[in-house]
Amino acid sequence: MTAAGYHARRPVPGDAAAVHRLVSARDLEVLGHPDATLDDLTDQLTDASLDLGRDAWLVHPPGAPDTVAGYAQAWRQRAEAGVPAEVDIEVYAADERLVRPLWDAVLARAGRMAGAAGSPRAVVSVQVYRQDAATAEVAASYGFQVATGFHRLRADHPVGPVADPDPPSGVTVRAAHGSAELTRAAYRIHQEGFAEHFGFVPKSYDAWLSAYGASATSDWSQLLVAEADGRPAGMLLGSDMFAADENCGYVRLLAVLPGYRGRGIGRTLLRHAFAADARRGRSGTYLHVDAGNTTPALTLYLSAGMRPVLVIDVWRGAVQPAPDSPAGA
């Protein structure tokens, strides 16, 4: 992947800071403030599910090997014989001349992922801030369309002690940290509770632990399980994803089993997270919710005092399978 004299190579984990500068500059241009942290980029470049030698590209401008002018990746979410592969992509470029070469590279890689797995096609997703008209225009030019939008919501916390909420009748909230039984229950609730949600890819228990525990901001002490009439019915996993830059907590996962919805379990778990973040001295709590969620989650969160601060659209397109190559070029 070359353009206008630029030099492309594969990234390594040590490139995280340089990639972060590139991503932050783009966020500043679109949002007026950086949205990704160095921890976020470090997590990406050290994630075992991303093959840096095949799935990612880094571009330097001529004569400036320490400057990153472009970064792109194709992240395989699912690739199995007989079913469409699912691939997430990211593209960042400081020079518009790099945009299409990087898009071409990640889409070609998605096609090879599908081909290697025997998938009939690759369904490719890219997240685009609603304010980012330039990226939306590029996505549309490749035949992508908006599939859904994720709202980032925030609850603000008062200064001072905050008590946990009183649970509904028959409901008990338990801290799951240190309990293999409760952690497995949380896993089962998440897998069943999210089965019909947009973009959900089922995981084995070990893969789930790895996916949600590998981040530098992961915190299993924020794992809660709600039991209804003595049976595990809901779960919440918080993290420190927004702690370093905004002093806020983050609800990474919140799920309630279908048979227990409508009993106030989700609201109770959410209120527990708010109270815990307030006691940690956090100024607020964030979460993301799919506007097209099969449950009325957005209404629940808004009624619990959260407010929308950002919308991220998910654009989707399809790529035909292609023969793979040893180098994944």
N, C-alpha and C positions, 0 to 999 in steps of 0.2 A: 504494500500500500504506500504509494508515493504520490506527491502532488507538489508542483511549483518549487522543486528543489528541496523539499522537506525530507527528513530522514525518519523512517519508521522502524521500530523494533518492538520486541515483546517487553512488557513491564515486569518489574520485580518488586517484592514487598518494600524495598528501600525507596521506591518512587512515590510512596504514599503522600509525602509532604508536597512534592512538586505537583502531583495530580490534584491534591486538595487546593492548591493555589489557583489552578486552572478552573476547577469546579466553583470555587468561591467567587472568582471574578465573573463567571457566567451568572451565578445566583444574584450577585450584586447588580448586574445589568438588568436582570429580569424582575427581581423582587425588591431590590433596594437594600438587601442585606444578605449575608451568607446564610445558607440553610444546612449545609453539610459540615460536619466536624472532621478533624483529623482522625479521630477514632473511627468514624464511618468509613473513611477511605482505607484506613489500615485494615479494618475488618474485611473489606472487599478484597484487598490484595493478598490477604492471608487465608481466605476462605478455601477450604479443601475442595469444595464443589466447583470452583472456578479454576480451570486449567490455563494458567497464564501463558504457557507456551503455545496454545492453540486458540484460545478464546478471547484474547485481549490484545490491544495495540496501543502503542505510545508513539507520539510524533514530536520530533524536535525541529525547530526552525534551522535554516542553514547557518552553520558556524556557531550554534548555541546549544551544545549538548546538555547543558544543565537546565535548560528551559523546556517546559512541556507546552506545546502548542495544540496538541490534540490527544484525546484519549477515548477509547471505545471498547466495549466488551459485549459478548453474546453469552448469556448465562442460561445454561440448560436447566429447566425446571422439571421437564419430563420428556423422555424419548424412549418409546417402546414400539415394538413391531405391531403393525396393524392399526395403531391409533395415532392421531396427529401429535407430533412433538410440540412441546410448549417451551418457548425461548423468550427470555427478557433481554432487551438490549439497552445500552446507554451510549450516547455519543456526545462528546464535548469538543468544541473547536474554538480557538481564539481567532482563526482566520477562516472566513466563509469558504475559501477555496478548498478547505479540508473536509467540509461537511459531507459532501456526497461521496468522496472516496471512502470515508469512514463508514457511512451508512452502507455503501456497497460491500465493504469488507464484512461487517457484522451480519448482514442479510445472507451473504454467501456462506458464512460460517453456519448460520442457522439451517440453511439448506443441506449442508454436509452433515450436520447433526442428525437431521431427519433421515438422510440417506443411509448413514451408518447404522441407524436403529431399525431400518425397515419401515419407517413411518410414511404414510401417504403424503404428508405435507408438514410444514412447520407453521404453527400459529405463533406469530411474533408480537410481543407487547412492548410498548415504550411509554414511560410515564412522562407527562408534559404538564408543567405548571400552566394553569389557564391563562395567565398573562403572557405566556411565551408564544406569541403569534408566529415568530420565525420558525421555530421547531414544528409547530402544528402545520405550517405550510409545507415543510419538507415531508413530514409524515403523510400528509394528504397526497403529495405528488408521487409517493410510492404505493398509493392505493390503500393506505391505512384509514380507518374510521374510528371515531370515538366509541368505545365499548361500554365504559362506565366512568364515573368520577368519584374520587375519594376525597371526603371532606376532612380537613384537620380541625379538630375542635379543641378548645381550651376551657378549663375551669380555673378560676382564680381563687386563691385561698387566703383567709384572714390570718393575721398575725396573732399567735397565742395558741393555747391548748385546744385541741379538737378531739372530741370523743368519737368512738366508733358508733355507727348507727345501730338502732335497735332492729334486729332482723324480723321478718314476717313470722307468723306463727308456724312452728314446725321446721324452721330453717336455722341451721347453725353454720357459721363461717369458721373454717379452721386454717391455720397456717400449715402449708404442705411441706415446707423446707425441712429436710432431714428424714422425711417419711417416704420410703419407696412405694408404699401402698397408695398414699395420697397423690404422689407424683404420677404414678401410672393411671390413677383415676382421672387426674387432670388431663393427661394425654388422651384418654379415651373420650372424655367430654369434648375436647377440642376437635378431635377427628370427626366425631359424629355431629357435633354442633355446627361445624363449618362445611359439612359435606356438600351442601348445595350452594355455597357462596362462590362468587366470581373468582376465578383463578385458583381455586383450592386444589392442591396436589397432595394426596394422602402420603403419609410417611410412616415408616416403621418406628417403633419406640426409640431405638438407638439413634436413628436419623433425626428424629424430633429433638431428642436431648442435645445432639450435636448442633442442629440448626439454631436452637434457641439458647444454647449455652456458650457458643464460641465467641460471641461478640465481647469486646472489651467493656461494654456497658451492661452486659447481662447481670442479673441479680436474682438467683433462685430463691432468696429469702423473701422476695415479693410474690411468691406463688401462693395463691389462696384457692381453697376448694369449699364450695357451699354444699351442704348436705340438706336434703329435704326429706323429712320423715325417716332419717337415718340412712338415706341413699345418696351417693354423690350425684349432684344435679347441675352444678355450675362451676366454672373455674375462671380465674383471672391471673395473668402473669404481667407484672410491671417490670420496668427496666430503668436505667439511668441515661437513656439515649439523649435526653434534652437537659441533663443536669449540668454539664460542663459549660454550655454556652448560654442557657436561659434559666438555669436554676429551677427547672421544672421536672416533675415526674412524667412517666409515659406508660400508658396502658397498652402493652404490646398485644395481648390476647385477652378476649373476654367472650366466653361461650356458655350457653345454657342448653341443656338437652331439650329437644323439641317437646317432650312430654311434660316438662316442668316450666315452660314459658308462661308468662302471665301471672306469676306468683310473686313478683317483686324481687326475684333472685338476682337478676342482672343489675338492677338499681342498687341493691344492698352491697354487692361486690364493688360496684363503682364507688359508692360512698365510703367503703372501707379503704379503697385506694386513695381517695381524696384525703381522708383523715390521716392516713399513714404518711402521705407526702407532706401534709401540713406540719405534722410532728417532726419530719425531717428538716423542716425549714424551707421547703420548696415553695416558691411563689405561685405555682400552678401545676396542673396536670394536663397533659395532651393525650389525644388518641386519634386514630384515623378510622373512618367508617365509610363503607361503600354506599353511595347514594341509592344504588339499586339493590341493596341488601334484601334477601328474602324475608327477613324479619324487620319490624319497625324500629330498628336500632337507632337511626338518626333521630327519630321523634323522642325516644327514650333519653338519649344523651342531652338533647336540647332542653327537655323538661327537667333534667337533673341539674340545670344551671350552666351547662357548657355553651360556648359560643363559637361560631365558625370563624376561622382566621385564614384559611387557605384552601384552594381546591386544586387537586392534581387529577387531570384526565388521563385515562389509560386508552391509548390508541392501539388498534390491532390490525394486523395484516397477515397475509398468507404467503409462504415461500415454498416453491416446489423442491422436492428432495434432489440432492446432487451427490455424485460419488465423493467419498471422503478421500483424504490424502494423508500420508504418514505425518506430514508436518502441519496439517490443518491450515494450510496457507490461506 
